Amino acid sequence: MEANKEATGELDELLRIGALGETIGDYQLALQAYEITIASVGDSQADWRLLRAARAHSEIGSVLAETNKPIKALEAYKRSQEIYMGLLKDSDPETKKAAKIEMQRLRKIITALLQIMPTN
């Protein structure tokens, strides 16, 4: 089943659906929900929407790591990190705090992922 790239939805609900998909092992459902979350954010620059997009990218990384796709997982985690870095610059204090916490978490995940990835 292929995701509808034009679909949109309520961001927090989509993130919950993705988390449910991960919990029950339906990784396709999880990936679709996270991809629709990102598509729903679109070009918005609203902090709260960007936080959801960053989280969706991070969750995609989690699914890809779980399904033995470490290179793609790393790309997703780095995209999430880029969004959080942007939020550290011009956001309100609450958003900056959330972004900073997530950046710390992502650094640990990326470091761990790099340690287990095969070297060529």
FIRO-553491 format. One record per atom (N, C-alpha, C, O): residue number from 1; chain; x, y negated, z negated; residue in one letter; atom name. Coordinates in Angstrom, 2 decimals. Example, Ala and Ser with C-alpha at 12.3 -4.5 7.8 and 13.67 -1.06 7.14 Angstrom:
BEGIN
   num   cadena         x         y         z   residuo   atomo
     1        A     13.19      5.69     -7.80         a       N
     1        A     12.30      4.50     -7.80         a      CA
     1        A     13.20      3.30     -7.80         a       C
     1        A     14.24      3.32     -8.46         a       O
     2        A     12.85      2.25     -7.08         s       N
     2        A     13.67      1.06     -7.14         s      CA
     2        A     12.90     -0.03     -7.87         s       C
     2        A     13.41     -1.14     -8.04         s       O
//
This chain:
BEGIN
   num   cadena         x         y         z   residuo   atomo
     1        A      0.85      1.18      0.00         m       N
     1        A      0.00      0.00      0.00         m      CA
     1        A      0.89     -1.24      0.00         m       C
     1        A      1.77     -1.38     -0.85         m       O
     2        A      0.66     -2.12      0.93         e       N
     2        A      1.48     -3.32      1.07         e      CA
     2        A      0.80     -4.51      0.41         e       C
     2        A     -0.42     -4.67      0.50         e       O
     3        A      1.60     -5.35     -0.25         a       N
     3        A      1.06     -6.53     -0.94         a      CA
     3        A      0.61     -7.57      0.07         a       C
     3        A      1.24     -7.77      1.11         a       O
     4        A     -0.49     -8.23     -0.23         n       N
     4        A     -0.98     -9.33      0.59         n      CA
     4        A     -0.19    -10.57      0.21         n       C
     4        A     -0.34    -11.09     -0.90         n       O
     5        A      0.64    -11.04      1.12         k       N
     5        A      1.51    -12.18      0.83         k      CA
     5        A      0.74    -13.48      0.67         k       C
     5        A      1.28    -14.46      0.16         k       O
     6        A     -0.52    -13.51      1.10         e       N
     6        A     -1.35    -14.71      0.98         e      CA
     6        A     -2.16    -14.72     -0.31         e       C
     6        A     -2.80    -15.72     -0.64         e       O
     7        A     -2.12    -13.62     -1.06         a       N
     7        A     -2.92    -13.51     -2.28         a      CA
     7        A     -2.38    -14.46     -3.34         a       C
     7        A     -1.18    -14.73     -3.40         a       O
     8        A     -3.27    -14.96     -4.18         t       N
     8        A     -2.88    -15.78     -5.32         t      CA
     8        A     -3.72    -15.33     -6.51         t       C
     8        A     -4.70    -14.60     -6.36         t       O
     9        A     -3.33    -15.78     -7.68         g       N
     9        A     -4.09    -15.41     -8.87         g      CA
     9        A     -3.65    -16.21    -10.07         g       C
     9        A     -2.76    -17.06     -9.99         g       O
    10        A     -4.28    -15.92    -11.20         e       N
    10        A     -3.97    -16.57    -12.47         e      CA
    10        A     -2.65    -15.99    -12.98         e       C
    10        A     -2.53    -14.79    -13.18         e       O
    11        A     -1.68    -16.83    -13.19         l       N
    11        A     -0.31    -16.40    -13.44         l      CA
    11        A     -0.14    -15.49    -14.65         l       C
    11        A      0.48    -14.43    -14.54         l       O
    12        A     -0.67    -15.88    -15.78         d       N
    12        A     -0.50    -15.06    -16.98         d      CA
    12        A     -1.18    -13.71    -16.83         d       C
    12        A     -0.67    -12.69    -17.31         d       O
    13        A     -2.32    -13.69    -16.19         e       N
    13        A     -3.03    -12.43    -15.96         e      CA
    13        A     -2.22    -11.52    -15.03         e       C
    13        A     -2.12    -10.32    -15.26         e       O
    14        A     -1.64    -12.10    -13.99         l       N
    14        A     -0.80    -11.32    -13.08         l      CA
    14        A      0.42    -10.74    -13.80         l       C
    14        A      0.79     -9.60    -13.56         l       O
    15        A      1.02    -11.53    -14.68         l       N
    15        A      2.16    -11.02    -15.45         l      CA
    15        A      1.73     -9.88    -16.36         l       C
    15        A      2.48     -8.91    -16.54         l       O
    16        A      0.53     -9.97    -16.93         r       N
    16        A      0.02     -8.88    -17.77         r      CA
    16        A     -0.22     -7.62    -16.94         r       C
    16        A      0.06     -6.51    -17.39         r       O
    17        A     -0.75     -7.79    -15.74         i       N
    17        A     -0.98     -6.64    -14.86         i      CA
    17        A      0.37     -5.98    -14.52         i       C
    17        A      0.49     -4.75    -14.52         i       O
    18        A      1.36     -6.80    -14.21         g       N
    18        A      2.69     -6.26    -13.93         g      CA
    18        A      3.24     -5.49    -15.11         g       C
    18        A      3.80     -4.40    -14.94         g       O
    19        A      3.10     -6.03    -16.30         a       N
    19        A      3.59     -5.35    -17.51         a      CA
    19        A      2.86     -4.03    -17.72         a       C
    19        A      3.46     -3.03    -18.11         a       O
    20        A      1.55     -4.02    -17.46         l       N
    20        A      0.79     -2.79    -17.57         l      CA
    20        A      1.29     -1.76    -16.56         l       C
    20        A      1.46     -0.59    -16.90         l       O
    21        A      1.54     -2.21    -15.33         g       N
    21        A      2.08     -1.30    -14.32         g      CA
    21        A      3.39     -0.67    -14.77         g       C
    21        A      3.61      0.53    -14.60         g       O
    22        A      4.26     -1.49    -15.35         e       N
    22        A      5.53     -0.96    -15.86         e      CA
    22        A      5.28      0.05    -16.98         e       C
    22        A      5.90      1.11    -17.00         e       O
    23        A      4.38     -0.27    -17.89         t       N
    23        A      4.10      0.60    -19.03         t      CA
    23        A      3.61      1.97    -18.60         t       C
    23        A      4.00      2.99    -19.17         t       O
    24        A      2.75      2.00    -17.60         i       N
    24        A      2.18      3.29    -17.16         i      CA
    24        A      3.02      3.95    -16.06         i       C
    24        A      2.66      5.01    -15.56         i       O
    25        A      4.13      3.31    -15.68         g       N
    25        A      5.01      3.89    -14.68         g      CA
    25        A      4.56      3.66    -13.24         g       C
    25        A      5.07      4.30    -12.32         g       O
    26        A      3.61      2.76    -13.05         d       N
    26        A      3.16      2.42    -11.69         d      CA
    26        A      3.98      1.21    -11.23         d       C
    26        A      3.52      0.07    -11.30         d       O
    27        A      5.19      1.49    -10.77         y       N
    27        A      6.12      0.42    -10.42         y      CA
    27        A      5.68     -0.36     -9.19         y       C
    27        A      5.98     -1.55     -9.07         y       O
    28        A      4.96      0.30     -8.29         q       N
    28        A      4.45     -0.41     -7.12         q      CA
    28        A      3.45     -1.48     -7.55         q       C
    28        A      3.50     -2.61     -7.07         q       O
    29        A      2.54     -1.13     -8.46         l       N
    29        A      1.57     -2.10     -8.99         l      CA
    29        A      2.32     -3.24     -9.68         l       C
    29        A      1.99     -4.41     -9.48         l       O
    30        A      3.32     -2.90    -10.48         a       N
    30        A      4.08     -3.92    -11.19         a      CA
    30        A      4.74     -4.88    -10.21         a       C
    30        A      4.63     -6.10    -10.36         a       O
    31        A      5.42     -4.34     -9.20         l       N
    31        A      6.10     -5.20     -8.23         l      CA
    31        A      5.11     -6.08     -7.49         l       C
    31        A      5.38     -7.26     -7.26         l       O
    32        A      3.97     -5.52     -7.11         q       N
    32        A      2.96     -6.31     -6.40         q      CA
    32        A      2.45     -7.45     -7.27         q       C
    32        A      2.31     -8.58     -6.80         q       O
    33        A      2.17     -7.16     -8.53         a       N
    33        A      1.68     -8.21     -9.43         a      CA
    33        A      2.72     -9.31     -9.60         a       C
    33        A      2.38    -10.50     -9.59         a       O
    34        A      3.97     -8.94     -9.76         y       N
    34        A      5.02     -9.94     -9.93         y      CA
    34        A      5.24    -10.75     -8.66         y       C
    34        A      5.47    -11.96     -8.72         y       O
    35        A      5.18    -10.08     -7.50         e       N
    35        A      5.33    -10.80     -6.23         e      CA
    35        A      4.17    -11.77     -6.01         e       C
    35        A      4.38    -12.88     -5.50         e       O
    36        A      2.96    -11.38     -6.39         i       N
    36        A      1.82    -12.28     -6.25         i      CA
    36        A      1.96    -13.45     -7.22         i       C
    36        A      1.56    -14.57     -6.91         i       O
    37        A      2.52    -13.20     -8.39         t       N
    37        A      2.78    -14.28     -9.35         t      CA
    37        A      3.69    -15.32     -8.70         t       C
    37        A      3.41    -16.52     -8.75         t       O
    38        A      4.77    -14.86     -8.10         i       N
    38        A      5.73    -15.78     -7.46         i      CA
    38        A      5.06    -16.52     -6.31         i       C
    38        A      5.25    -17.73     -6.16         i       O
    39        A      4.28    -15.80     -5.50         a       N
    39        A      3.58    -16.44     -4.38         a      CA
    39        A      2.57    -17.47     -4.89         a       C
    39        A      2.38    -18.51     -4.26         a       O
    40        A      1.94    -17.19     -6.01         s       N
    40        A      0.95    -18.11     -6.58         s      CA
    40        A      1.58    -19.39     -7.08         s       C
    40        A      0.96    -20.45     -7.05         s       O
    41        A      2.83    -19.31     -7.54         v       N
    41        A      3.54    -20.51     -7.97         v      CA
    41        A      3.86    -21.36     -6.75         v       C
    41        A      3.78    -22.59     -6.81         v       O
    42        A      4.21    -20.71     -5.66         g       N
    42        A      4.48    -21.44     -4.42         g      CA
    42        A      5.57    -22.49     -4.60         g       C
    42        A      6.62    -22.21     -5.17         g       O
    43        A      5.31    -23.67     -4.10         d       N
    43        A      6.28    -24.77     -4.16         d      CA
    43        A      6.08    -25.67     -5.38         d       C
    43        A      6.69    -26.74     -5.47         d       O
    44        A      5.24    -25.26     -6.29         s       N
    44        A      4.96    -26.08     -7.47         s      CA
    44        A      6.24    -26.35     -8.25         s       C
    44        A      7.10    -25.48     -8.38         s       O
    45        A      6.35    -27.53     -8.76         q       N
    45        A      7.48    -27.91     -9.61         q      CA
    45        A      7.05    -28.08    -11.07         q       C
    45        A      7.83    -28.56    -11.90         q       O
    46        A      5.81    -27.71    -11.38         a       N
    46        A      5.33    -27.81    -12.76         a      CA
    46        A      6.11    -26.83    -13.63         a       C
    46        A      6.25    -25.65    -13.30         a       O
    47        A      6.62    -27.33    -14.75         d       N
    47        A      7.45    -26.51    -15.63         d      CA
    47        A      6.80    -25.19    -16.01         d       C
    47        A      7.43    -24.14    -15.92         d       O
    48        A      5.53    -25.24    -16.43         w       N
    48        A      4.88    -24.02    -16.89         w      CA
    48        A      4.75    -23.01    -15.77         w       C
    48        A      4.80    -21.80    -16.03         w       O
    49        A      4.58    -23.46    -14.53         r       N
    49        A      4.50    -22.54    -13.39         r      CA
    49        A      5.87    -21.96    -13.06         r       C
    49        A      5.98    -20.78    -12.74         r       O
    50        A      6.90    -22.78    -13.15         l       N
    50        A      8.25    -22.30    -12.89         l      CA
    50        A      8.70    -21.29    -13.95         l       C
    50        A      9.41    -20.33    -13.63         l       O
    51        A      8.28    -21.48    -15.20         l       N
    51        A      8.58    -20.49    -16.24         l      CA
    51        A      7.98    -19.14    -15.87         l       C
    51        A      8.63    -18.10    -16.06         l       O
    52        A      6.75    -19.13    -15.34         r       N
    52        A      6.12    -17.87    -14.94         r      CA
    52        A      6.83    -17.24    -13.76         r       C
    52        A      6.99    -16.03    -13.70         r       O
    53        A      7.26    -18.07    -12.80         a       N
    53        A      7.99    -17.54    -11.64         a      CA
    53        A      9.32    -16.92    -12.09         a       C
    53        A      9.69    -15.84    -11.63         a       O
    54        A     10.02    -17.60    -12.97         a       N
    54        A     11.29    -17.07    -13.48         a      CA
    54        A     11.07    -15.75    -14.20         a       C
    54        A     11.84    -14.81    -14.04         a       O
    55        A     10.01    -15.70    -14.98         r       N
    55        A      9.70    -14.45    -15.69         r      CA
    55        A      9.37    -13.33    -14.71         r       C
    55        A      9.81    -12.20    -14.89         r       O
    56        A      8.61    -13.65    -13.67         a       N
    56        A      8.26    -12.64    -12.67         a      CA
    56        A      9.52    -12.10    -11.98         a       C
    56        A      9.65    -10.90    -11.77         a       O
    57        A     10.45    -12.99    -11.63         h       N
    57        A     11.70    -12.53    -11.02         h      CA
    57        A     12.47    -11.62    -11.98         h       C
    57        A     13.02    -10.60    -11.57         h       O
    58        A     12.49    -12.00    -13.25         s       N
    58        A     13.17    -11.18    -14.25         s      CA
    58        A     12.51     -9.82    -14.38         s       C
    58        A     13.20     -8.80    -14.51         s       O
    59        A     11.20     -9.79    -14.36         e       N
    59        A     10.47     -8.52    -14.48         e      CA
    59        A     10.68     -7.66    -13.23         e       C
    59        A     10.74     -6.44    -13.33         e       O
    60        A     10.77     -8.29    -12.07         i       N
    60        A     11.10     -7.54    -10.85         i      CA
    60        A     12.48     -6.89    -11.02         i       C
    60        A     12.67     -5.73    -10.65         i       O
    61        A     13.41     -7.64    -11.58         g       N
    61        A     14.74     -7.08    -11.86         g      CA
    61        A     14.64     -5.87    -12.77         g       C
    61        A     15.34     -4.88    -12.56         g       O
    62        A     13.80     -5.96    -13.76         s       N
    62        A     13.61     -4.85    -14.69         s      CA
    62        A     13.08     -3.60    -13.97         s       C
    62        A     13.58     -2.50    -14.18         s       O
    63        A     12.08     -3.79    -13.12         v       N
    63        A     11.51     -2.66    -12.37         v      CA
    63        A     12.57     -2.07    -11.44         v       C
    63        A     12.71     -0.85    -11.35         v       O
    64        A     13.30     -2.92    -10.75         l       N
    64        A     14.31     -2.43     -9.82         l      CA
    64        A     15.44     -1.71    -10.54         l       C
    64        A     15.96     -0.71    -10.04         l       O
    65        A     15.83     -2.19    -11.70         a       N
    65        A     16.84     -1.50    -12.49         a      CA
    65        A     16.32     -0.14    -12.94         a       C
    65        A     17.04      0.86    -12.90         a       O
    66        A     15.07     -0.11    -13.37         e       N
    66        A     14.44      1.13    -13.82         e      CA
    66        A     14.33      2.16    -12.70         e       C
    66        A     14.37      3.36    -12.95         e       O
    67        A     14.21      1.69    -11.47         t       N
    67        A     14.05      2.59    -10.32         t      CA
    67        A     15.37      2.76     -9.56         t       C
    67        A     15.37      3.08     -8.37         t       O
    68        A     16.47      2.55    -10.25         n       N
    68        A     17.81      2.80     -9.71         n      CA
    68        A     18.15      1.98     -8.47         n       C
    68        A     18.69      2.50     -7.49         n       O
    69        A     17.82      0.71     -8.52         k       N
    69        A     18.18     -0.23     -7.46         k      CA
    69        A     18.93     -1.40     -8.09         k       C
    69        A     18.45     -2.53     -8.09         k       O
    70        A     20.13     -1.11     -8.64         p       N
    70        A     20.83     -2.13     -9.42         p      CA
    70        A     21.23     -3.38     -8.64         p       C
    70        A     21.24     -4.47     -9.20         p       O
    71        A     21.57     -3.24     -7.37         i       N
    71        A     21.99     -4.42     -6.61         i      CA
    71        A     20.81     -5.37     -6.42         i       C
    71        A     20.94     -6.58     -6.60         i       O
    72        A     19.65     -4.81     -6.05         k       N
    72        A     18.46     -5.64     -5.90         k      CA
    72        A     18.01     -6.19     -7.24         k       C
    72        A     17.53     -7.32     -7.33         k       O
    73        A     18.18     -5.40     -8.30         a       N
    73        A     17.83     -5.87     -9.65         a      CA
    73        A     18.67     -7.08    -10.01         a       C
    73        A     18.17     -8.07    -10.53         a       O
    74        A     19.96     -6.98     -9.73         l       N
    74        A     20.87     -8.08    -10.03         l      CA
    74        A     20.47     -9.35     -9.28         l       C
    74        A     20.52    -10.45     -9.83         l       O
    75        A     20.07     -9.20     -8.02         e       N
    75        A     19.61    -10.35     -7.23         e      CA
    75        A     18.38    -11.00     -7.88         e       C
    75        A     18.29    -12.23     -7.96         e       O
    76        A     17.44    -10.18     -8.32         a       N
    76        A     16.23    -10.71     -8.95         a      CA
    76        A     16.56    -11.41    -10.27         a       C
    76        A     16.03    -12.49    -10.55         a       O
    77        A     17.43    -10.81    -11.07         y       N
    77        A     17.82    -11.44    -12.33         y      CA
    77        A     18.53    -12.78    -12.08         y       C
    77        A     18.32    -13.75    -12.80         y       O
    78        A     19.37    -12.82    -11.05         k       N
    78        A     20.08    -14.07    -10.76         k      CA
    78        A     19.12    -15.14    -10.26         k       C
    78        A     19.31    -16.32    -10.56         k       O
    79        A     18.10    -14.76     -9.50         r       N
    79        A     17.10    -15.73     -9.05         r      CA
    79        A     16.36    -16.29    -10.26         r       C
    79        A     16.12    -17.50    -10.35         r       O
    80        A     16.01    -15.42    -11.20         s       N
    80        A     15.37    -15.86    -12.43         s      CA
    80        A     16.26    -16.84    -13.17         s       C
    80        A     15.81    -17.88    -13.65         s       O
    81        A     17.53    -16.50    -13.25         q       N
    81        A     18.50    -17.34    -13.95         q      CA
    81        A     18.59    -18.73    -13.29         q       C
    81        A     18.69    -19.74    -13.99         q       O
    82        A     18.57    -18.76    -11.96         e       N
    82        A     18.63    -20.04    -11.25         e      CA
    82        A     17.44    -20.94    -11.62         e       C
    82        A     17.60    -22.14    -11.83         e       O
    83        A     16.26    -20.34    -11.69         i       N
    83        A     15.07    -21.13    -12.03         i      CA
    83        A     15.20    -21.66    -13.46         i       C
    83        A     14.92    -22.83    -13.71         i       O
    84        A     15.61    -20.79    -14.39         y       N
    84        A     15.78    -21.25    -15.77         y      CA
    84        A     16.83    -22.35    -15.87         y       C
    84        A     16.67    -23.29    -16.64         y       O
    85        A     17.91    -22.24    -15.10         m       N
    85        A     18.95    -23.28    -15.12         m      CA
    85        A     18.36    -24.62    -14.69         m       C
    85        A     18.66    -25.66    -15.28         m       O
    86        A     17.53    -24.60    -13.65         g       N
    86        A     16.87    -25.81    -13.20         g      CA
    86        A     15.98    -26.42    -14.27         g       C
    86        A     15.88    -27.64    -14.39         g       O
    87        A     15.33    -25.56    -15.04         l       N
    87        A     14.45    -26.04    -16.10         l      CA
    87        A     15.21    -26.65    -17.27         l       C
    87        A     14.66    -27.44    -18.04         l       O
    88        A     16.47    -26.29    -17.41         l       N
    88        A     17.28    -26.87    -18.49         l      CA
    88        A     17.60    -28.34    -18.24         l       C
    88        A     17.92    -29.07    -19.17         l       O
    89        A     17.50    -28.76    -16.98         k       N
    89        A     17.90    -30.12    -16.62         k      CA
    89        A     16.84    -31.17    -16.88         k       C
    89        A     17.10    -32.15    -17.59         k       O
    90        A     15.66    -30.99    -16.34         d       N
    90        A     14.67    -32.07    -16.34         d      CA
    90        A     13.33    -31.68    -16.96         d       C
    90        A     12.28    -32.08    -16.46         d       O
    91        A     13.37    -30.93    -18.02         s       N
    91        A     12.12    -30.47    -18.62         s      CA
    91        A     11.91    -31.04    -20.01         s       C
    91        A     12.80    -31.64    -20.60         s       O
    92        A     10.70    -30.83    -20.51         d       N
    92        A     10.39    -31.25    -21.87         d      CA
    92        A     11.14    -30.34    -22.85         d       C
    92        A     11.58    -29.26    -22.47         d       O
    93        A     11.29    -30.75    -24.11         p       N
    93        A     12.08    -29.98    -25.08         p      CA
    93        A     11.60    -28.54    -25.28         p       C
    93        A     12.42    -27.64    -25.44         p       O
    94        A     10.29    -28.32    -25.27         e       N
    94        A      9.76    -26.97    -25.47         e      CA
    94        A     10.14    -26.05    -24.30         e       C
    94        A     10.52    -24.90    -24.51         e       O
    95        A     10.05    -26.58    -23.09         t       N
    95        A     10.41    -25.80    -21.91         t      CA
    95        A     11.91    -25.52    -21.90         t       C
    95        A     12.33    -24.41    -21.58         t       O
    96        A     12.71    -26.52    -22.25         k       N
    96        A     14.16    -26.33    -22.32         k      CA
    96        A     14.52    -25.24    -23.32         k       C
    96        A     15.39    -24.41    -23.06         k       O
    97        A     13.84    -25.23    -24.45         k       N
    97        A     14.11    -24.23    -25.48         k      CA
    97        A     13.79    -22.83    -24.95         k       C
    97        A     14.57    -21.90    -25.12         k       O
    98        A     12.63    -22.68    -24.30         a       N
    98        A     12.24    -21.39    -23.74         a      CA
    98        A     13.23    -20.94    -22.67         a       C
    98        A     13.62    -19.77    -22.61         a       O
    99        A     13.63    -21.88    -21.82         a       N
    99        A     14.58    -21.55    -20.75         a      CA
    99        A     15.93    -21.13    -21.33         a       C
    99        A     16.56    -20.20    -20.83         a       O
   100        A     16.36    -21.81    -22.37         k       N
   100        A     17.65    -21.49    -23.00         k      CA
   100        A     17.63    -20.09    -23.60         k       C
   100        A     18.60    -19.34    -23.46         k       O
   101        A     16.54    -19.73    -24.26         i       N
   101        A     16.41    -18.39    -24.85         i      CA
   101        A     16.44    -17.33    -23.75         i       C
   101        A     17.11    -16.31    -23.88         i       O
   102        A     15.71    -17.58    -22.68         e       N
   102        A     15.67    -16.62    -21.57         e      CA
   102        A     17.01    -16.51    -20.88         e       C
   102        A     17.40    -15.43    -20.44         e       O
   103        A     17.73    -17.62    -20.77         m       N
   103        A     19.07    -17.59    -20.16         m      CA
   103        A     20.01    -16.70    -20.97         m       C
   103        A     20.80    -15.95    -20.40         m       O
   104        A     19.92    -16.78    -22.28         q       N
   104        A     20.75    -15.93    -23.13         q      CA
   104        A     20.42    -14.46    -22.92         q       C
   104        A     21.31    -13.61    -22.83         q       O
   105        A     19.13    -14.17    -22.83         r       N
   105        A     18.68    -12.79    -22.61         r      CA
   105        A     19.17    -12.29    -21.25         r       C
   105        A     19.67    -11.17    -21.14         r       O
   106        A     19.03    -13.12    -20.22         l       N
   106        A     19.45    -12.73    -18.88         l      CA
   106        A     20.95    -12.52    -18.78         l       C
   106        A     21.41    -11.60    -18.09         l       O
   107        A     21.72    -13.34    -19.45         r       N
   107        A     23.18    -13.15    -19.43         r      CA
   107        A     23.54    -11.78    -19.96         r       C
   107        A     24.40    -11.10    -19.40         r       O
   108        A     22.90    -11.36    -21.03         k       N
   108        A     23.17    -10.04    -21.61         k      CA
   108        A     22.75     -8.93    -20.64         k       C
   108        A     23.48     -7.95    -20.47         k       O
   109        A     21.60     -9.08    -20.02         i       N
   109        A     21.12     -8.07    -19.08         i      CA
   109        A     22.06     -7.97    -17.88         i       C
   109        A     22.43     -6.87    -17.47         i       O
   110        A     22.43     -9.11    -17.32         i       N
   110        A     23.30     -9.12    -16.14         i      CA
   110        A     24.66     -8.52    -16.48         i       C
   110        A     25.20     -7.74    -15.70         i       O
   111        A     25.21     -8.86    -17.63         t       N
   111        A     26.49     -8.30    -18.06         t      CA
   111        A     26.39     -6.78    -18.19         t       C
   111        A     27.28     -6.06    -17.73         t       O
   112        A     25.33     -6.30    -18.81         a       N
   112        A     25.15     -4.85    -18.98         a      CA
   112        A     24.98     -4.17    -17.62         a       C
   112        A     25.55     -3.11    -17.39         a       O
   113        A     24.23     -4.78    -16.74         l       N
   113        A     23.99     -4.21    -15.41         l      CA
   113        A     25.30     -4.14    -14.62         l       C
   113        A     25.58     -3.14    -13.95         l       O
   114        A     26.10     -5.18    -14.70         l       N
   114        A     27.38     -5.18    -13.98         l      CA
   114        A     28.32     -4.10    -14.50         l       C
   114        A     29.12     -3.56    -13.73         l       O
   115        A     28.23     -3.78    -15.78         q       N
   115        A     29.09     -2.76    -16.36         q      CA
   115        A     28.74     -1.36    -15.89         q       C
   115        A     29.61     -0.49    -15.83         q       O
   116        A     27.47     -1.13    -15.54         i       N
   116        A     27.08      0.22    -15.13         i      CA
   116        A     27.00      0.39    -13.62         i       C
   116        A     26.83      1.50    -13.12         i       O
   117        A     27.14     -0.72    -12.88         m       N
   117        A     27.06     -0.64    -11.42         m      CA
   117        A     28.33     -0.02    -10.87         m       C
   117        A     29.43     -0.27    -11.37         m       O
   118        A     28.16      0.81     -9.84         p       N
   118        A     29.34      1.39     -9.20         p      CA
   118        A     30.15      0.31     -8.50         p       C
   118        A     29.59     -0.63     -7.94         p       O
   119        A     31.45      0.45     -8.52         t       N
   119        A     32.32     -0.49     -7.83         t      CA
   119        A     32.73      0.10     -6.49         t       C
   119        A     32.95      1.31     -6.38         t       O
   120        A     32.82     -0.75     -5.50         n       N
   120        A     33.20     -0.26     -4.16         n      CA
   120        A     34.63     -0.58     -3.85         n       C
   120        A     35.11     -0.25     -2.77         n       O
//
